[in-house]
Amino acid sequence: MTNPNPFKWFKTSPEIIRLAVMLYVRFPLSLRNVEDLLHERGVDVSHETVRY
């Protein structure tokens, strides 16, 4: 029996989701700061997307 894919409902790639979660959890950053850091790396997401 295989585990269900936890990312199947997201349009963003799992790598981007993992990076956003790692930045938010590992460092004391706000959602807007995570948005800015991802934007600097060429990923255009809103802080609301990061929150979701």
Secondary structure as GFF3:
##gff-version 3
##sequence-region A 1 52
A	DSSP	alpha_helix	14	26	.	.	.	ID=ss1
A	DSSP	alpha_helix	31	40	.	.	.	ID=ss2
A	DSSP	alpha_helix	47	51	.	.	.	ID=ss3
###
